[in-house]
Amino acid sequence: MEEIKYIHVEVRGLKLHVAEIGTGPNVVLFLHGFPEIWYTWRHQMLAAANEGYRAIAIDFRGYGESEQPPNPENATYLDLVDDIISLLDSLGISKVFLVGKDFGALPTFLVAVLHPERVLGIVTLGIPFLLPGPHTVQSHLLPEGFYISRWKVPGRAEADFGRLDIKTVIRNIYILFSKSEIPIAAPDQEIMDLVDPSTPLPPWFSEEDLAAYASLYEKSGFSYPLQVPYRISGKDCGVTDSKIVAPALLIIGEKDYFLKFPGMDDYIKSGQAKHCVPDLDIIFLKEGSHFVHEQLPDQVNELIVSFLKKHSA
């Protein structure tokens, strides 16, 4: 099978790092979360390409080998939406399947809402339909040590992370986010203090994987990744008509700590998540964690490929 190729594409004045494999007529664009990077989709890209799809994964602006934007304090999710549309235009792609994980699900939803003519279908991992805004995450219902509340405070996460090397920061976040409990620090703790240094990596995440992530974050640092998603999460994008007409699939691990966010389990399981996404299938993976696509790649690949085949022209 062919190898993954890497290019930089000029998008709205910034060079975005793009990984690509496959040459099929239908295109799948993978959008990462935090603390991830294009590499998080390595298993899914190969699976899609092997089934005849052109698989593309990017480093969002400010992440990995993509360039840093000016004035990150002014960032919004619409920047990512505009980047995606500009990238598709630059690559000559008229329609695409979008696959988003973690905060990468939000630009996935926004593209589907604002540019429905460009979307063949969407798959999100771990995140049901949500739009950015002050009520997306109800932080006020969780203790002060809730990791998102802590990381929203300018300088706090930078000081916390700065005590450690980048590889250790990524290791700690992967360990924390792989658990079924929401990361919450005590008043006298920082988030990094929640991980015992002797704790091993999850068995599905190797030292080589960790090194790949660390090498990319060594290039970008954490300044923009803390801004996007954490410090912009309360910004409203001004979207009022939020119905998604494209077919959609939500894959979520039953052990994903995100299900313990206030109201989230009920929102997904009661059917409310289908209100704005009527053509939505929801699949739970019993042992799946927040990183279900890396933890259970064969199961997730099968679900994604089946969805792609069902909705390909």
N, C-alpha and C positions, 0 to 999 in steps of 0.2 A: 504494500500500500504506500501511496505517496506520503511525503513528510509535511508537517505543518510549516507553512511559510510565514515570514514576518515582513511587514512593510510599515512605513509611516505615511499617513494620508493627511494632507492639508485640509483642515475642517474649520471654517470660520476663524481663520487666523492662527490656529493652533495645529501642531502636528500630533495626530492621535496614533498610538501604536495599535496595529491590527494584526491578529493572527488568523490564518486562513488555511483551510484544507478542503479538497473536493471541488468538483467542477459541474455539478448538476444544474439543471435549469431553475430549480427551486432553492431559495436561499434561507438559511437559518442564522439569525444574529443573536448571539448570547451576551447577556448583560450581567456583570458580576455584582456582588455585594461587598460588605466589609467584614473581615479584613482580607478580602479576596482580591483577585486580579484576573486577567484573561485565563491564566493557568488553571483556575478552578474548574474550567469546562473541558479539560483535556480528555476525559472519558467520553463526554457527550459529543464533542466535536468529531472524534474518530468514529463513533457509532453512526452519526448522521452522514458523514462522508462515505462510510462503507455502504450506506443504503442509497447512495446516489444524490445526496444533497451537497450544496456548497455551504460549508460551515464557517462562520466568521465570529471571532470573539475580540473584543476591544479592551484596552485599558481606558476607563473613563478619563476625561481631562483631569489633570492633577494627580493621577494614579500611575504608578509603575513607570513605563517608558514613554507615556504621553506627556506632552508639555504642560507646564503649570500655567493656569490662566492668571491674568492680572486681576487685582482687586477681588480676591476670593470672598471677602466679606459681603460682596454684592451678589453672590451666587444664588441661583434658584434651580429647581428641578427643570424649569423650562430651558435652561442652558443645555442640559443633557438631551432633552427632546430635540432641540434645534441641531445639536451635534449629530444625533442619529439620522435625522432627515438629510442633513448636508452630506453625511458620509454615504448614505444610500445614493444620493444624487451623484456624488463624485465617482462612485463605483458603478454607476449605470444600472442600479437595481430599482425596479419600479415597485415591486411588492416583496414582502418578506414575512417569514415567521419570526416572532420575537420570543425569546426565552429569558426570563429574568428571575434572579434570586435575591432574597433579602431586599436591600434598598433598590437594587436593580429592577425590582418589580414595579416600582412607582413610575419611572420613565416608560416602562413597558405599557402600563395602563394609560399613561398620558398620551403616548403616541397613538394607541388604539382609539382613544377618545377624540383627539384633535386631528389626526390624519388617518381616518379609517380606510381611505382608498389605498394606503400603502401597506396594509396589514392583511395577511392571509390567515393568521391565527396567532394566539398567544398562549404561552405556558409560563406559569409562575411557580416557584418553589418556596413553600413556607409562608407566603404572603397572599391573603385574599385581596379582593378589590379594595383598594384604599387610594385616596388622593392626598397630597400634602396639605397640611393645614394644622391649626392649633389643637384640633381634637383627634388627630390621627393616632397619637399615643397618649393615653390618659395618665401621664406621669404623676399627676397630683394624687392619684389613688395608690401610689406605691411609696415606699419609704424614701427618705432623702438620699440614701446610698444607692438607689437604682442607677445602673451604669449609664443609661442615656442621660439622666439628669446630671450626673457627674461630668460626663463628657461634653455637655452643652456649655459648661462654664469655661470661658476663655482662659487658657493657661493651666487649668487643673490637670487635664489629661496629659498635656505636654510635660508638666513637671513629673507626673506619675510615670509616664513612659520613659522620660529622660534618665531615670535611675538605672535603666536596663539597656542592653543592646537590642537592636531591632529584631534579631532572630528570637530573642527571649520574649519580647512583646507579642510577636505573632504566635509563638508557642503558647503563651498564657491565654491569649484570646481564643485560640482554637480549643484549648482544654476547657475553658469556661463555657464557650458557646456550644460545646458538644454535650453538655449536661442538660438534664431536663428541668433544672431550676433556674429562675431568672437571676442573673448576677447582681447581687445587692451587697454593698459593703457596709460595715458598721461605721458609726460616726468617726471612730479613730482609725479607720482603715482607708486605703485607696484601693481601686479595683484590682490593680496588679498584685496586691497583698492577698487576694483571695486564692491564689494558686500556690501550693507547696512546690518549691523548686524540684522536689524529687518525683513529682507526678509525671508519669509517662505520657507521651502523645497517644491519641486514640490509635488503635491498631491499624486502621485503614489510612492513616496519614503518616508517611515515612519521613525520615530525616532528610531525604532527597527532596521531598515535596516542600518541607519547611525551608530548606535552603533556596528553592526556587522562589518562594514567596518573599523571603527575606531579601534576596538579591534585587527584586523589583522595588520593594519598599525602601531599600537603601538609596535607590535613585530618586524616589519621589518624597520620601519622608511622610509624616502624618499630618502636616498642616492642613492641606486641602481635604484629605479623608475625614478629618474631624469636623471640618466645616460642612462637608457634604458626605454623609447625610445628617450628622447629629445637630449641627448648629443652624441648619436651615429647615429642620423638620416641622417647625411651627409656621413657616411661611405659606400663606395661601397663594395658589397659582391662579386664582380667579376663574376656574373652570366651573361652569354652572350646569351645562348639559352633559352629564357624565355617563351616558349609556354607551356600552361597548357592543357593537353588532357582530364582531368577529367571533368565531368559535374559540373557546378557552378551556384550558385545563389547569387545575390547581393540584399540585402534588405536595403533600405535607406529611412529615414524620409525626407519629403520635407522641414521640418523646421530645419534640421540638419545644424548647422553653417558651417560644413565642405564643404558644397556645395558652400560657398562663398570664399573658398580658390581660389587664382588666377588660372583660367583655368579649375577648377574641374567640374563645372556644364556642360560646353561644352564637356569635355572629356567623361563624363558619357552619356550625352543625344545624342551626335553626333554619338555614336557607336564606337568611338575609343577604349573604354574600352574592346571591344570584340576582338580587333586585336590579342591579345595574349591569349585570353580565348574564343575560338570560340563557345564553348557549354555553353554559359552564358545567363541566364535569369535575368532581372533586374526588380525589383518591388519597386515602390515608395508608401509609406504610407503617406497620405496627412497631417495628424496631427503629424507625427512622428518627434521626436527630435533626438539628438545625442545618447540618451539612449533609443532608440525605443523598445528594447527588454524588458526593465523594465517598460516603460511607457505603452506599448500596448502588453502585453505578450500573450493574447489570439490570436491576429492576427499574431504575429510573430511565435508563436508555431505552428499554423496551417500551415503557409508557410513552416517552417522547416520540420515538420513531413511529409507533402505532398512530399517535395523534397526527404526526406529519403526513403519513400515508393516507389517512382518512380524509384529510383536508387539502391535499395537493391537487393542483389542476391536472 
